C-alpha cells in the first residue's frame, strides 16, 4: 500500500450516542481511499449539563491537532454549537495554515 498523501482530522463536537455515526462512516471511507485519518471526539453532549469548553480543553484540542499537522480539518457542527465551532475555526486558522470544512445536518451555505 502506498503512503497516504493527505492527512485529515475529523472533529466531532459534543457527540451524543449515535450522533457521530456519519463522522465514523466518513472516517472508514477515507481510510479505504488511503487517507491518513484521525478522529477527535471533543466533549460529550449532555441535555441537562452541557458546558462550554474550558480554556484547558481548548488548549488540549489545539495541541492535539497541531501534533497531527493535518492538511484538512473537518468539523461536525450542530446549530446549537456553531459559536464553539466558529471559535475553534478562528483559533486554528491563527495557529496553522490549514483548510477547514464544516459539515452536518444544520450547515447552510
Secondary structure as UniProt FT lines:
FT   STRAND          7..15
FT   TURN            17..20
FT   HELIX           21..32
FT   TURN            33..34
FT   STRAND          36..44
FT   TURN            47..49
FT   HELIX           55..68
FT   STRAND          72..76
FT   HELIX           79..81
FT   HELIX           82..95
FT   STRAND          99..103
FT   TURN            105..106
//
